[in-house]
C-alpha cells in the first residue's frame, strides 16, 4: 500500500515538472526578472500564484536577487488562502517573509495611494476561472485604475483561461448592473487569459485613472499555451482558487449553475461533494427531470438522476433529488444557458415552484448583477423559455470576439 502511494506521488510530481505550459512567473524567472530588477515590488496574489513545482510566487519574488518585495495585497480568501470565502481580509504581516499584507477585500477593494507609496511596480499573479462573476478580475482591474492614477507600473504574470480561450457567452454588462461581480463591460464568459483581459481593459479605456490615464502595463506571457486548451490540457498543477473550485473542471461547471444559485431556491451542489454540477430540491423527481432534460438534446450536455443530502448550505441535512450535469463537449455546450434550460423544464414540470414567483425577491438584485442585465430575468420570467432570452444573452458575443481578438497573445 505504501509503495503504491509513493509511486503515485512521484508520478504526480513528474507530471508537474513536465507540464506543457509555463506560467508567467516561470517565464519571468527564466528572463532573470526583467522589468522588476532594481525596483520596489508589490504583489497581488493568492495560493494559485505558483510555479509548476508548487513554489509560491511570493517566495520566488522574495528570494529573487535584485527584486525588493515590499508589499503583498490580499484579494478574497487571502494571499496564502487562509481566509474563508466572503470574509473580510485584515492587514497583517506575512510570517514567512515578513512582508506587510494589505487587504483589498474589506473596507477597500482597490489598493490605496498609501498602500502603494513604496511601490514602483504592482504585479498580479492569480489563476482566474474565466467567468466574469469570479471577483479576482475585478480586483485586477481596480488595481490597474489605481496604478494609472498614481503613475505606478502594473505587471500581469499570465495564466490559462481554464475554460479555454475561445469560449464567449453572455451579454455585456449594462449600466444598471455594474458591481464587484460584474465590474466591467465584458461577457459572462470572455475567452481571454488574465494578461489578455488586462490589455483589453487598458487599451479599450475600461480601467482609466481619474483623468482618463492608461496604466503602464506589462504582460509576461506563458510559454506553450494555446487558445483551445482547457486547464487540464496544460498539465499544470491545479490549486483551487476558492473553496468550491476543487478541480479544473469546476471552472466549466461554475457558469452552468452559478447564476441560478444566486436565487437560493435549490441546491447546485455547493455544500455537497459536487459543487456547481447539481440541480436538486426536495420536490423534484430525479428520474423524471433527468429524462426531460436529456430529451431537450442540449448540445454537449448530458444529465443523470442523483439523490443527495447536503452537508451545509441550501438543503443542509435534507433528502434532495435532481440531476447531475455532465459536459461532453465544452465548445458545443451552452454553458451559462444550461441553468435556464433546467429552470424551463422545472417550471413546466412543477409550476408551483417557479423561482421568480415563489422565490425570495431580495435575491433578484444579485441575480441581475451576475447576469449583467435586468432584461434577462424580465424576459425569462414571462414564460420560462430559453428561446425568449437567447438573442439578448448572445447579442454581444461576436462583436466582443472581434474587438478582443487584437489583444490575443496566443494562437
FIZAFI-86877 format. One record per residue (C-alpha): residue number from 0; y, z, x. Coordinates in nm, 2 decimals, always signed. Layout:
N
+-----+--------+--------+--------+
!  nr !     c2 !     c3 !     c1 !
+-----+--------+--------+--------+
! NUM !      Y !      Z !      X !
...
+-----+--------+--------+--------+
//
This chain:
411
+-----+--------+--------+--------+
!  nr !     c2 !     c3 !     c1 !
+-----+--------+--------+--------+
!   0 !  +0.00 !  +0.00 !  +0.00 !
!   1 !  +0.24 !  +0.10 !  +0.28 !
!   2 !  +0.16 !  -0.22 !  +0.47 !
!   3 !  +0.24 !  -0.44 !  +0.17 !
!   4 !  +0.58 !  -0.26 !  +0.12 !
!   5 !  +0.67 !  -0.31 !  +0.48 !
!   6 !  +0.58 !  -0.68 !  +0.47 !
!   7 !  +0.78 !  -0.73 !  +0.15 !
!   8 !  +1.08 !  -0.56 !  +0.31 !
!   9 !  +1.05 !  -0.78 !  +0.62 !
!  10 !  +1.03 !  -1.09 !  +0.41 !
!  11 !  +1.35 !  -0.99 !  +0.22 !
!  12 !  +1.53 !  -0.93 !  +0.55 !
!  13 !  +1.42 !  -1.26 !  +0.69 !
!  14 !  +1.54 !  -1.44 !  +0.37 !
!  15 !  +1.89 !  -1.28 !  +0.40 !
!  16 !  +1.92 !  -1.37 !  +0.77 !
!  17 !  +1.83 !  -1.74 !  +0.70 !
!  18 !  +2.05 !  -1.77 !  +0.39 !
!  19 !  +2.15 !  -2.13 !  +0.30 !
!  20 !  +2.52 !  -2.03 !  +0.27 !
!  21 !  +2.75 !  -1.83 !  +0.50 !
!  22 !  +3.02 !  -1.63 !  +0.31 !
!  23 !  +3.38 !  -1.64 !  +0.42 !
!  24 !  +3.35 !  -1.32 !  +0.61 !
!  25 !  +3.09 !  -1.46 !  +0.84 !
!  26 !  +3.29 !  -1.78 !  +0.90 !
!  27 !  +3.59 !  -1.57 !  +0.97 !
!  28 !  +3.39 !  -1.37 !  +1.23 !
!  29 !  +3.25 !  -1.68 !  +1.38 !
!  30 !  +3.60 !  -1.80 !  +1.44 !
!  31 !  +3.70 !  -1.48 !  +1.61 !
!  32 !  +3.90 !  -1.35 !  +1.31 !
!  33 !  +4.16 !  -1.63 !  +1.34 !
!  34 !  +4.46 !  -1.55 !  +1.12 !
!  35 !  +4.41 !  -1.17 !  +1.14 !
!  36 !  +4.42 !  -1.10 !  +1.52 !
!  37 !  +4.73 !  -0.91 !  +1.62 !
!  38 !  +4.81 !  -0.83 !  +1.25 !
!  39 !  +4.80 !  -0.53 !  +1.03 !
!  40 !  +4.55 !  -0.60 !  +0.76 !
!  41 !  +4.49 !  -0.47 !  +0.41 !
!  42 !  +4.16 !  -0.54 !  +0.23 !
!  43 !  +4.08 !  -0.57 !  -0.14 !
!  44 !  +3.70 !  -0.54 !  -0.17 !
!  45 !  +3.40 !  -0.36 !  -0.32 !
!  46 !  +3.03 !  -0.34 !  -0.23 !
!  47 !  +2.99 !  -0.71 !  -0.28 !
!  48 !  +3.20 !  -0.78 !  +0.02 !
!  49 !  +2.92 !  -0.81 !  +0.28 !
!  50 !  +2.77 !  -1.04 !  +0.53 !
!  51 !  +2.42 !  -1.18 !  +0.49 !
!  52 !  +2.28 !  -0.87 !  +0.67 !
!  53 !  +2.44 !  -0.64 !  +0.42 !
!  54 !  +2.72 !  -0.52 !  +0.65 !
!  55 !  +3.04 !  -0.44 !  +0.46 !
!  56 !  +3.35 !  -0.64 !  +0.52 !
!  57 !  +3.53 !  -0.31 !  +0.55 !
!  58 !  +3.32 !  -0.21 !  +0.86 !
!  59 !  +3.34 !  -0.56 !  +1.00 !
!  60 !  +3.72 !  -0.57 !  +1.00 !
!  61 !  +3.75 !  -0.21 !  +1.11 !
!  62 !  +3.54 !  -0.28 !  +1.42 !
!  63 !  +3.69 !  -0.63 !  +1.49 !
!  64 !  +3.88 !  -0.64 !  +1.82 !
!  65 !  +4.24 !  -0.73 !  +1.77 !
!  66 !  +4.24 !  -0.66 !  +1.40 !
!  67 !  +4.41 !  -0.34 !  +1.27 !
!  68 !  +4.27 !  -0.25 !  +0.93 !
!  69 !  +4.55 !  -0.02 !  +0.78 !
!  70 !  +4.47 !  -0.01 !  +0.41 !
!  71 !  +4.19 !  -0.06 !  +0.15 !
!  72 !  +4.27 !  -0.15 !  -0.21 !
!  73 !  +4.03 !  -0.05 !  -0.48 !
!  74 !  +3.96 !  -0.25 !  -0.79 !
!  75 !  +3.74 !  -0.14 !  -1.08 !
!  76 !  +3.43 !  +0.06 !  -0.95 !
!  77 !  +3.59 !  +0.15 !  -0.61 !
!  78 !  +3.57 !  -0.01 !  -0.27 !
!  79 !  +3.23 !  +0.15 !  -0.20 !
!  80 !  +3.11 !  +0.12 !  -0.56 !
!  81 !  +3.12 !  +0.49 !  -0.62 !
!  82 !  +3.33 !  +0.49 !  -0.94 !
!  83 !  +3.18 !  +0.43 !  -1.29 !
!  84 !  +3.28 !  +0.13 !  -1.50 !
!  85 !  +3.62 !  +0.17 !  -1.67 !
!  86 !  +3.70 !  +0.50 !  -1.49 !
!  87 !  +4.04 !  +0.51 !  -1.32 !
!  88 !  +4.02 !  +0.50 !  -0.94 !
!  89 !  +4.22 !  +0.76 !  -0.74 !
!  90 !  +4.38 !  +0.72 !  -0.40 !
!  91 !  +4.17 !  +0.87 !  -0.12 !
!  92 !  +4.06 !  +0.82 !  +0.24 !
!  93 !  +3.75 !  +0.62 !  +0.32 !
!  94 !  +3.53 !  +0.87 !  +0.50 !
!  95 !  +3.35 !  +0.60 !  +0.71 !
!  96 !  +3.66 !  +0.45 !  +0.86 !
!  97 !  +3.95 !  +0.70 !  +0.80 !
!  98 !  +4.14 !  +0.41 !  +0.64 !
!  99 !  +4.35 !  +0.51 !  +0.33 !
! 100 !  +4.23 !  +0.37 !  +0.00 !
! 101 !  +4.49 !  +0.28 !  -0.27 !
! 102 !  +4.39 !  +0.24 !  -0.63 !
! 103 !  +4.47 !  -0.08 !  -0.81 !
! 104 !  +4.26 !  +0.02 !  -1.11 !
! 105 !  +4.46 !  +0.31 !  -1.26 !
! 106 !  +4.83 !  +0.36 !  -1.32 !
! 107 !  +4.89 !  +0.03 !  -1.15 !
! 108 !  +4.67 !  -0.28 !  -1.14 !
! 109 !  +4.85 !  -0.46 !  -0.86 !
! 110 !  +4.95 !  -0.33 !  -0.52 !
! 111 !  +5.30 !  -0.19 !  -0.50 !
! 112 !  +5.55 !  -0.25 !  -0.22 !
! 113 !  +5.49 !  +0.10 !  -0.09 !
! 114 !  +5.12 !  +0.04 !  -0.07 !
! 115 !  +5.18 !  -0.28 !  +0.13 !
! 116 !  +5.46 !  -0.16 !  +0.35 !
! 117 !  +5.25 !  -0.15 !  +0.67 !
! 118 !  +5.05 !  -0.47 !  +0.59 !
! 119 !  +5.11 !  -0.82 !  +0.73 !
! 120 !  +4.82 !  -0.99 !  +0.55 !
! 121 !  +4.62 !  -0.88 !  +0.25 !
! 122 !  +4.26 !  -1.00 !  +0.24 !
! 123 !  +4.04 !  -1.04 !  -0.07 !
! 124 !  +3.66 !  -1.04 !  -0.05 !
! 125 !  +3.48 !  -0.98 !  -0.38 !
! 126 !  +3.18 !  -1.16 !  -0.54 !
! 127 !  +3.30 !  -1.28 !  -0.88 !
! 128 !  +3.08 !  -1.37 !  -1.17 !
! 129 !  +3.25 !  -1.69 !  -1.27 !
! 130 !  +3.38 !  -1.57 !  -1.61 !
! 131 !  +3.75 !  -1.52 !  -1.70 !
! 132 !  +3.70 !  -1.18 !  -1.86 !
! 133 !  +3.55 !  -1.02 !  -1.54 !
! 134 !  +3.85 !  -0.84 !  -1.41 !
! 135 !  +3.83 !  -0.90 !  -1.03 !
! 136 !  +4.00 !  -1.24 !  -1.05 !
! 137 !  +4.28 !  -1.06 !  -1.24 !
! 138 !  +4.31 !  -0.82 !  -0.96 !
! 139 !  +4.32 !  -1.11 !  -0.71 !
! 140 !  +4.60 !  -1.29 !  -0.90 !
! 141 !  +4.82 !  -0.99 !  -0.94 !
! 142 !  +4.79 !  -0.91 !  -0.58 !
! 143 !  +4.89 !  -1.26 !  -0.49 !
! 144 !  +5.20 !  -1.21 !  -0.71 !
! 145 !  +5.30 !  -0.90 !  -0.52 !
! 146 !  +5.24 !  -1.07 !  -0.18 !
! 147 !  +5.45 !  -1.36 !  -0.29 !
! 148 !  +5.74 !  -1.13 !  -0.38 !
! 149 !  +5.71 !  -0.93 !  -0.06 !
! 150 !  +5.66 !  -1.22 !  +0.18 !
! 151 !  +5.31 !  -1.10 !  +0.27 !
! 152 !  +5.03 !  -1.33 !  +0.37 !
! 153 !  +4.72 !  -1.35 !  +0.14 !
! 154 !  +4.37 !  -1.45 !  +0.26 !
! 155 !  +4.06 !  -1.51 !  +0.05 !
! 156 !  +3.72 !  -1.49 !  +0.21 !
! 157 !  +3.53 !  -1.72 !  -0.02 !
! 158 !  +3.21 !  -1.66 !  -0.21 !
! 159 !  +3.00 !  -1.86 !  -0.45 !
! 160 !  +3.06 !  -1.91 !  -0.82 !
! 161 !  +2.72 !  -1.77 !  -0.93 !
! 162 !  +2.71 !  -1.99 !  -1.25 !
! 163 !  +2.77 !  -2.30 !  -1.04 !
! 164 !  +3.09 !  -2.49 !  -0.96 !
! 165 !  +3.06 !  -2.74 !  -1.24 !
! 166 !  +3.03 !  -2.52 !  -1.55 !
! 167 !  +3.36 !  -2.52 !  -1.75 !
! 168 !  +3.37 !  -2.38 !  -2.10 !
! 169 !  +3.64 !  -2.24 !  -2.33 !
! 170 !  +4.00 !  -2.29 !  -2.42 !
! 171 !  +4.29 !  -2.19 !  -2.20 !
! 172 !  +4.43 !  -1.85 !  -2.28 !
! 173 !  +4.70 !  -1.86 !  -2.55 !
! 174 !  +5.03 !  -1.68 !  -2.51 !
! 175 !  +4.94 !  -1.41 !  -2.76 !
! 176 !  +4.61 !  -1.32 !  -2.58 !
! 177 !  +4.70 !  -1.26 !  -2.22 !
! 178 !  +4.56 !  -0.93 !  -2.09 !
! 179 !  +4.36 !  -0.79 !  -1.79 !
! 180 !  +4.05 !  -0.97 !  -1.93 !
! 181 !  +4.24 !  -1.30 !  -1.98 !
! 182 !  +4.51 !  -1.28 !  -1.72 !
! 183 !  +4.56 !  -1.65 !  -1.66 !
! 184 !  +4.56 !  -1.98 !  -1.85 !
! 185 !  +4.22 !  -2.08 !  -1.74 !
! 186 !  +3.89 !  -2.15 !  -1.94 !
! 187 !  +3.64 !  -1.88 !  -2.01 !
! 188 !  +3.40 !  -2.03 !  -1.75 !
! 189 !  +3.63 !  -2.20 !  -1.50 !
! 190 !  +3.39 !  -2.36 !  -1.24 !
! 191 !  +3.57 !  -2.25 !  -0.93 !
! 192 !  +3.50 !  -2.02 !  -0.64 !
! 193 !  +3.75 !  -1.74 !  -0.58 !
! 194 !  +3.91 !  -1.94 !  -0.30 !
! 195 !  +3.94 !  -2.25 !  -0.51 !
! 196 !  +4.08 !  -2.04 !  -0.80 !
! 197 !  +4.34 !  -1.88 !  -0.57 !
! 198 !  +4.46 !  -2.22 !  -0.46 !
! 199 !  +4.48 !  -2.34 !  -0.83 !
! 200 !  +4.67 !  -2.03 !  -0.94 !
! 201 !  +4.91 !  -2.05 !  -0.65 !
! 202 !  +4.99 !  -2.42 !  -0.65 !
! 203 !  +5.00 !  -2.45 !  -1.03 !
! 204 !  +5.25 !  -2.17 !  -1.05 !
! 205 !  +5.03 !  -1.93 !  -1.24 !
! 206 !  +5.10 !  -1.64 !  -0.99 !
! 207 !  +5.46 !  -1.67 !  -0.90 !
! 208 !  +5.67 !  -1.40 !  -0.74 !
! 209 !  +5.97 !  -1.27 !  -0.94 !
! 210 !  +6.18 !  -1.56 !  -0.83 !
! 211 !  +5.90 !  -1.82 !  -0.85 !
! 212 !  +5.78 !  -1.78 !  -0.49 !
! 213 !  +5.44 !  -1.90 !  -0.39 !
! 214 !  +5.23 !  -1.68 !  -0.17 !
! 215 !  +5.14 !  -1.78 !  +0.19 !
! 216 !  +4.77 !  -1.84 !  +0.12 !
! 217 !  +4.48 !  -1.90 !  +0.35 !
! 218 !  +4.12 !  -1.95 !  +0.22 !
! 219 !  +3.83 !  -1.91 !  +0.46 !
! 220 !  +3.57 !  -2.14 !  +0.30 !
! 221 !  +3.19 !  -2.08 !  +0.30 !
! 222 !  +2.95 !  -2.29 !  +0.51 !
! 223 !  +2.66 !  -2.46 !  +0.34 !
! 224 !  +2.78 !  -2.42 !  -0.02 !
! 225 !  +2.75 !  -2.70 !  -0.27 !
! 226 !  +2.91 !  -2.71 !  -0.62 !
! 227 !  +2.58 !  -2.74 !  -0.81 !
! 228 !  +2.44 !  -2.42 !  -0.65 !
! 229 !  +2.38 !  -2.11 !  -0.86 !
! 230 !  +2.39 !  -1.79 !  -0.66 !
! 231 !  +2.01 !  -1.79 !  -0.64 !
! 232 !  +2.02 !  -2.13 !  -0.47 !
! 233 !  +2.24 !  -1.99 !  -0.18 !
! 234 !  +1.96 !  -1.74 !  -0.07 !
! 235 !  +2.23 !  -1.49 !  -0.01 !
! 236 !  +2.16 !  -1.12 !  -0.08 !
! 237 !  +2.29 !  -1.01 !  -0.42 !
! 238 !  +2.49 !  -0.69 !  -0.46 !
! 239 !  +2.57 !  -0.60 !  -0.82 !
! 240 !  +2.95 !  -0.63 !  -0.87 !
! 241 !  +2.93 !  -0.39 !  -1.17 !
! 242 !  +2.66 !  -0.17 !  -1.31 !
! 243 !  +2.54 !  -0.42 !  -1.57 !
! 244 !  +2.51 !  -0.71 !  -1.33 !
! 245 !  +2.18 !  -0.62 !  -1.16 !
! 246 !  +2.08 !  -0.98 !  -1.07 !
! 247 !  +2.25 !  -1.31 !  -1.01 !
! 248 !  +2.11 !  -1.43 !  -1.34 !
! 249 !  +2.32 !  -1.16 !  -1.51 !
! 250 !  +2.62 !  -1.38 !  -1.45 !
! 251 !  +2.46 !  -1.66 !  -1.65 !
! 252 !  +2.39 !  -1.42 !  -1.95 !
! 253 !  +2.72 !  -1.23 !  -1.94 !
! 254 !  +2.92 !  -1.51 !  -2.10 !
! 255 !  +2.64 !  -1.57 !  -2.36 !
! 256 !  +2.69 !  -1.23 !  -2.53 !
! 257 !  +2.99 !  -1.05 !  -2.38 !
! 258 !  +3.24 !  -1.18 !  -2.65 !
! 259 !  +3.01 !  -1.07 !  -2.94 !
! 260 !  +2.96 !  -0.74 !  -2.75 !
! 261 !  +3.32 !  -0.65 !  -2.80 !
! 262 !  +3.26 !  -0.61 !  -3.17 !
! 263 !  +3.01 !  -0.33 !  -3.11 !
! 264 !  +2.80 !  -0.41 !  -3.42 !
! 265 !  +2.48 !  -0.49 !  -3.24 !
! 266 !  +2.31 !  -0.43 !  -2.90 !
! 267 !  +2.35 !  -0.71 !  -2.64 !
! 268 !  +2.11 !  -0.53 !  -2.41 !
! 269 !  +2.37 !  -0.30 !  -2.24 !
! 270 !  +2.20 !  +0.04 !  -2.25 !
! 271 !  +1.86 !  -0.12 !  -2.22 !
! 272 !  +1.69 !  -0.30 !  -1.93 !
! 273 !  +1.82 !  -0.65 !  -2.01 !
! 274 !  +2.20 !  -0.64 !  -2.02 !
! 275 !  +2.36 !  -0.94 !  -2.19 !
! 276 !  +2.02 !  -1.10 !  -2.27 !
! 277 !  +1.96 !  -0.95 !  -2.61 !
! 278 !  +2.08 !  -0.96 !  -2.97 !
! 279 !  +1.94 !  -0.66 !  -3.15 !
! 280 !  +2.00 !  -0.44 !  -3.45 !
! 281 !  +1.80 !  -0.22 !  -3.69 !
! 282 !  +1.85 !  -0.45 !  -3.98 !
! 283 !  +1.71 !  -0.77 !  -3.80 !
! 284 !  +1.36 !  -0.91 !  -3.84 !
! 285 !  +1.28 !  -1.02 !  -3.48 !
! 286 !  +1.03 !  -1.29 !  -3.57 !
! 287 !  +1.24 !  -1.44 !  -3.84 !
! 288 !  +1.56 !  -1.45 !  -3.62 !
! 289 !  +1.37 !  -1.60 !  -3.32 !
! 290 !  +1.22 !  -1.87 !  -3.54 !
! 291 !  +1.56 !  -1.95 !  -3.69 !
! 292 !  +1.74 !  -1.98 !  -3.36 !
! 293 !  +1.47 !  -2.19 !  -3.20 !
! 294 !  +1.48 !  -2.42 !  -3.49 !
! 295 !  +1.85 !  -2.48 !  -3.42 !
! 296 !  +1.75 !  -2.66 !  -3.10 !
! 297 !  +2.04 !  -2.52 !  -2.89 !
! 298 !  +2.03 !  -2.72 !  -2.56 !
! 299 !  +1.89 !  -2.54 !  -2.26 !
! 300 !  +1.82 !  -2.22 !  -2.45 !
! 301 !  +1.51 !  -2.05 !  -2.60 !
! 302 !  +1.45 !  -1.72 !  -2.78 !
! 303 !  +1.17 !  -1.48 !  -2.82 !
! 304 !  +1.14 !  -1.18 !  -3.06 !
! 305 !  +1.18 !  -0.83 !  -2.90 !
! 306 !  +1.18 !  -0.47 !  -3.01 !
! 307 !  +1.38 !  -0.21 !  -2.81 !
! 308 !  +1.50 !  +0.15 !  -2.82 !
! 309 !  +1.83 !  +0.16 !  -2.61 !
! 310 !  +1.88 !  +0.44 !  -2.36 !
! 311 !  +2.25 !  +0.45 !  -2.42 !
! 312 !  +2.54 !  +0.25 !  -2.57 !
! 313 !  +2.50 !  +0.07 !  -2.91 !
! 314 !  +2.18 !  +0.18 !  -3.09 !
! 315 !  +2.10 !  +0.46 !  -2.85 !
! 316 !  +1.76 !  +0.61 !  -2.94 !
! 317 !  +1.72 !  +0.39 !  -3.24 !
! 318 !  +1.44 !  +0.13 !  -3.30 !
! 319 !  +1.61 !  -0.20 !  -3.29 !
! 320 !  +1.47 !  -0.55 !  -3.30 !
! 321 !  +1.61 !  -0.90 !  -3.24 !
! 322 !  +1.58 !  -1.17 !  -2.98 !
! 323 !  +1.58 !  -1.21 !  -2.60 !
! 324 !  +1.75 !  -1.53 !  -2.49 !
! 325 !  +1.62 !  -1.75 !  -2.20 !
! 326 !  +1.83 !  -2.01 !  -2.03 !
! 327 !  +1.61 !  -2.31 !  -1.93 !
! 328 !  +1.90 !  -2.54 !  -1.82 !
! 329 !  +2.23 !  -2.39 !  -1.71 !
! 330 !  +2.41 !  -2.72 !  -1.71 !
! 331 !  +2.30 !  -2.82 !  -2.06 !
! 332 !  +2.33 !  -2.48 !  -2.23 !
! 333 !  +2.65 !  -2.40 !  -2.42 !
! 334 !  +2.65 !  -2.05 !  -2.27 !
! 335 !  +2.95 !  -1.90 !  -2.45 !
! 336 !  +2.89 !  -2.07 !  -2.78 !
! 337 !  +2.53 !  -1.93 !  -2.79 !
! 338 !  +2.65 !  -1.59 !  -2.92 !
! 339 !  +2.83 !  -1.78 !  -3.20 !
! 340 !  +2.51 !  -1.96 !  -3.29 !
! 341 !  +2.35 !  -1.62 !  -3.31 !
! 342 !  +2.62 !  -1.50 !  -3.54 !
! 343 !  +2.59 !  -1.81 !  -3.75 !
! 344 !  +2.22 !  -1.75 !  -3.80 !
! 345 !  +2.27 !  -1.38 !  -3.87 !
! 346 !  +2.54 !  -1.45 !  -4.13 !
! 347 !  +2.31 !  -1.68 !  -4.32 !
! 348 !  +2.01 !  -1.45 !  -4.30 !
! 349 !  +2.19 !  -1.12 !  -4.35 !
! 350 !  +2.51 !  -1.19 !  -4.55 !
! 351 !  +2.58 !  -0.82 !  -4.59 !
! 352 !  +2.62 !  -0.78 !  -4.21 !
! 353 !  +2.89 !  -1.04 !  -4.13 !
! 354 !  +3.07 !  -0.88 !  -3.84 !
! 355 !  +3.43 !  -0.98 !  -3.94 !
! 356 !  +3.37 !  -0.84 !  -4.29 !
! 357 !  +3.18 !  -0.52 !  -4.22 !
! 358 !  +3.28 !  -0.46 !  -3.85 !
! 359 !  +3.53 !  -0.23 !  -3.70 !
! 360 !  +3.87 !  -0.41 !  -3.73 !
! 361 !  +4.01 !  -0.21 !  -3.44 !
! 362 !  +3.78 !  -0.41 !  -3.22 !
! 363 !  +3.91 !  -0.75 !  -3.33 !
! 364 !  +4.21 !  -0.74 !  -3.09 !
! 365 !  +3.98 !  -0.72 !  -2.78 !
! 366 !  +3.75 !  -0.99 !  -2.92 !
! 367 !  +4.06 !  -1.22 !  -2.94 !
! 368 !  +4.17 !  -1.13 !  -2.60 !
! 369 !  +3.84 !  -1.20 !  -2.44 !
! 370 !  +3.82 !  -1.53 !  -2.64 !
! 371 !  +4.18 !  -1.60 !  -2.52 !
! 372 !  +4.27 !  -1.71 !  -2.87 !
! 373 !  +4.31 !  -1.56 !  -3.22 !
! 374 !  +4.22 !  -1.90 !  -3.36 !
! 375 !  +3.85 !  -1.88 !  -3.27 !
! 376 !  +3.80 !  -1.57 !  -3.48 !
! 377 !  +4.01 !  -1.71 !  -3.76 !
! 378 !  +3.82 !  -2.03 !  -3.78 !
! 379 !  +3.47 !  -1.89 !  -3.73 !
! 380 !  +3.51 !  -1.61 !  -3.99 !
! 381 !  +3.58 !  -1.85 !  -4.27 !
! 382 !  +3.23 !  -2.00 !  -4.28 !
! 383 !  +3.05 !  -1.85 !  -3.98 !
! 384 !  +2.97 !  -2.20 !  -3.85 !
! 385 !  +2.98 !  -2.30 !  -3.48 !
! 386 !  +3.09 !  -2.65 !  -3.59 !
! 387 !  +3.42 !  -2.50 !  -3.71 !
! 388 !  +3.52 !  -2.38 !  -3.36 !
! 389 !  +3.36 !  -2.63 !  -3.12 !
! 390 !  +3.66 !  -2.85 !  -3.10 !
! 391 !  +3.90 !  -2.56 !  -3.05 !
! 392 !  +3.68 !  -2.39 !  -2.80 !
! 393 !  +3.62 !  -2.70 !  -2.59 !
! 394 !  +3.96 !  -2.87 !  -2.63 !
! 395 !  +4.09 !  -2.79 !  -2.27 !
! 396 !  +3.77 !  -2.84 !  -2.08 !
! 397 !  +3.82 !  -3.19 !  -1.95 !
! 398 !  +4.19 !  -3.16 !  -1.88 !
! 399 !  +4.12 !  -2.84 !  -1.68 !
! 400 !  +3.84 !  -3.01 !  -1.49 !
! 401 !  +4.07 !  -3.29 !  -1.39 !
! 402 !  +4.36 !  -3.06 !  -1.30 !
! 403 !  +4.14 !  -2.82 !  -1.09 !
! 404 !  +3.94 !  -3.09 !  -0.91 !
! 405 !  +4.20 !  -3.14 !  -0.64 !
! 406 !  +4.15 !  -2.78 !  -0.54 !
! 407 !  +3.78 !  -2.82 !  -0.47 !
! 408 !  +3.67 !  -2.71 !  -0.13 !
! 409 !  +3.31 !  -2.81 !  -0.18 !
! 410 !  +3.12 !  -3.12 !  -0.30 !
+-----+--------+--------+--------+
//
